[in-house]
Amino acid sequence: MKTIEFETKAENGFISLPADMSAYHNSKVRVTIFVEEPQTKEPQNNADRYSKYIETHNLDLALEGLFAIASAIKQTQKEVETIQTHLQALEKQSIDAMRQAKSGEKTIGESNALVMDMLQEEEKIKQQAEIKAKELSELAYFKMQIQEVVARLKMQKEVHQTVHQKMADSSETISTIERMKNKLTENEQLSKIYETQTSAHELDPKVEKEINDILNMEAQRRQQALDELKKKIGI
């Protein structure tokens, strides 16, 4: 039994096989399947990439965007520096080629050819530099917008915290006032009860005077006066 190998791709969950499988009768078939990973769609420009940070009402997301755009600016600045270094190198090579032609180290034709190549390369690099400069300008603009969003959301958060704290303080103040009011009411009620109980046990001033007089009487007259007093108060 012979082994036959062929390759195919999986598309939408299906694999493609030869229409006529009779040729593989009594044969061992080995199939190698290639599966392509789905590619996520990347934002095509900076506006799409940073719009979610500009339109958000979430402070954490806005801060994340600020960090992301700061990193992008730093990376782009490095790329611009690399381009500038390359341009300087090309310029130096062009000057060296012209000097070599002047000194006779190279023919004028060779030097001119080298300089033309350098100029073409320099033109491409300058186009890249213009693209990066435009990108830096866009990034700076979007960074400013995200910074405004962060500042606004921070202010809203601070206002919310302040209002919440004031409400909590106000609630605590009202609670304290209510406790003081209840305490005063309780004290007033206790005072009234005390006054009522005290007045209920007070003796008539006349009776109290007679009692005091009895205490000062001579011993032989106290019993008689006390009996008369009992009759007056109904004892």
C-alpha positions in Angstrom: 0.0 0.0 0.0 1.5 3.3 -1.0 1.2 6.6 0.9 -0.1 9.7 -0.9 0.4 13.1 0.6 -1.2 16.4 -0.4 -1.8 19.7 1.2 -5.0 21.7 1.6 -6.4 24.7 3.5 -9.2 25.0 5.9 -11.7 27.7 5.0 -14.8 28.5 7.1 -14.4 25.2 9.0 -14.2 23.0 5.8 -11.2 21.4 4.0 -10.9 21.0 0.3 -10.2 17.4 -1.0 -9.8 16.2 -4.6 -13.1 15.8 -6.4 -12.1 12.3 -7.7 -10.9 10.1 -4.8 -10.9 6.9 -6.8 -7.2 7.4 -7.6 -6.5 6.9 -3.9 -8.3 3.6 -3.7 -6.3 1.1 -1.5 -3.9 3.9 -0.7 -3.0 5.5 2.5 -3.7 9.2 2.3 -1.9 11.7 4.5 -3.4 15.2 4.5 -1.6 18.3 5.8 -4.1 21.0 6.7 -3.1 24.7 7.0 -5.4 26.8 9.1 -5.1 30.6 8.8 -5.5 32.5 12.0 -8.2 35.2 11.8 -6.6 38.6 11.8 -8.0 41.3 14.0 -8.7 44.6 12.4 -6.3 47.3 13.5 -7.4 50.9 13.6 -6.4 52.5 10.3 -5.5 55.9 11.7 -4.8 57.8 14.9 -8.3 59.2 15.0 -9.8 55.7 15.1 -7.1 54.5 17.5 -7.6 57.2 20.1 -11.3 58.2 19.7 -12.4 55.8 22.5 -10.1 57.6 24.9 -11.5 61.0 23.9 -15.1 60.0 24.1 -14.9 58.1 27.3 -16.5 59.0 30.6 -14.2 56.6 32.5 -11.2 58.2 34.2 -9.2 55.0 34.3 -9.7 54.5 30.5 -8.7 58.2 29.8 -5.5 57.8 31.9 -4.8 54.6 29.9 -5.1 56.5 26.7 -2.8 59.3 28.0 -0.2 56.7 28.7 -0.6 55.0 25.3 -0.3 58.2 23.4 2.7 59.4 25.4 4.4 56.1 24.5 3.5 56.5 20.8 4.9 60.0 20.8 8.1 58.8 22.4 8.4 56.0 19.8 7.7 58.3 16.9 10.3 60.8 18.1 12.9 58.0 18.2 12.0 57.1 14.6 12.4 60.8 13.5 15.8 60.9 15.2 16.8 57.7 13.3 15.7 59.3 10.0 17.6 62.5 10.7 20.8 60.4 11.5 20.3 58.5 8.2 19.9 61.8 6.2 23.1 63.2 7.8 25.0 60.0 6.8 23.7 60.2 3.2 24.8 63.8 3.0 28.3 62.9 4.3 28.6 60.1 1.8 27.6 62.4 -1.1 30.2 64.9 0.0 32.9 62.2 0.3 32.0 60.9 -3.3 32.5 64.4 -4.7 35.8 64.9 -2.9 37.0 61.5 -4.2 36.2 62.7 -7.7 38.1 65.9 -7.1 41.1 64.1 -5.7 41.1 61.5 -8.5 40.2 58.5 -6.3 37.1 58.1 -8.4 36.1 59.1 -11.8 33.6 61.9 -12.2 31.1 59.4 -13.6 31.4 57.1 -10.7 31.1 59.9 -8.2 28.0 61.4 -10.0 26.4 57.9 -10.0 27.0 57.5 -6.3 25.7 61.0 -5.6 22.5 60.4 -7.7 21.9 57.2 -5.7 22.3 59.1 -2.5 19.9 61.8 -3.6 17.3 59.3 -4.5 17.6 57.6 -1.2 17.6 61.0 0.5 14.4 61.9 -1.2 12.7 58.7 0.1 14.0 59.3 3.6 12.7 62.9 3.5 9.2 61.6 2.6 9.3 59.3 5.6 10.4 62.3 7.7 7.4 64.3 6.5 5.0 61.5 7.3 6.5 61.1 10.8 6.3 64.9 11.4 2.7 64.9 10.4 2.1 61.9 12.7 3.8 63.7 15.6 1.6 66.7 15.0 -1.6 64.5 15.1 -0.4 62.7 18.3 0.2 66.0 20.0 -3.3 67.2 19.1 -4.9 63.9 20.4 -2.7 64.1 23.5 -4.1 67.6 24.2 -7.7 66.3 23.8 -7.1 63.3 26.1 -5.5 65.6 28.7 -8.6 67.8 28.6 -10.8 64.7 29.1 -8.6 63.5 32.1 -8.8 67.0 33.7 -12.5 67.1 33.3 -13.1 63.7 34.7 -10.8 64.3 37.6 -12.7 67.5 38.4 -16.0 65.6 38.2 -14.6 63.0 40.6 -13.4 65.6 43.0 -16.8 67.4 42.9 -18.6 64.1 43.5 -16.4 63.3 46.4 -16.8 66.8 47.9 -20.6 66.7 47.6 -20.7 63.2 49.0 -18.5 64.2 51.9 -20.7 67.3 52.6 -23.8 65.1 52.5 -22.2 62.8 54.9 -21.2 65.7 57.2 -24.7 67.2 56.9 -26.2 63.9 57.8 -23.9 63.5 60.8 -24.8 67.1 61.9 -28.5 66.5 61.6 -28.1 63.2 63.5 -26.1 65.1 66.3 -28.8 67.8 66.5 -31.5 65.1 66.7 -29.7 63.4 69.5 -29.2 66.6 71.4 -32.9 67.5 70.8 -34.0 64.1 72.1 -31.7 64.5 75.1 -33.2 67.9 75.9 -36.7 66.5 75.6 -35.8 63.6 77.8 -34.3 66.0 80.4 -37.4 68.2 80.2 -39.6 65.2 80.8 -37.5 64.0 83.7 -37.6 67.5 85.2 -41.4 67.6 84.9 -41.7 64.2 86.5 -39.4 65.3 89.4 -41.4 68.5 89.9 -44.6 66.5 89.9 -43.4 64.0 92.4 -41.8 66.7 94.6 -45.0 68.8 94.6 -47.1 65.7 95.4 -45.1 65.1 98.6 -45.0 68.8 99.7 -47.1 69.6 102.8 -49.3 72.5 103.1 -47.3 75.5 104.5 -49.7 75.9 107.4 -49.5 72.2 108.3 -45.7 72.4 108.0 -45.6 75.4 110.4 -47.8 73.7 113.0 -45.5 70.6 112.8 -42.5 72.8 113.4 -44.3 74.5 116.3 -45.1 71.1 117.8 -41.4 70.2 117.7 -40.7 73.2 119.8 -43.5 72.7 122.4 -42.9 71.5 125.8 -43.0 67.7 126.2 -46.3 67.7 128.2 -48.2 69.6 125.5 -47.0 67.7 122.4 -49.3 64.8 122.6 -52.4 66.9 122.9 -51.5 69.2 120.1 -50.5 66.2 117.9 -54.0 64.7 118.4 -55.7 67.9 117.4 -53.5 68.1 114.3 -54.4 64.6 113.3 -58.1 65.5 113.4 -57.5 68.5 111.1 -55.8 66.5 108.4 -58.1 63.5 108.7 -55.8 60.9 110.2 
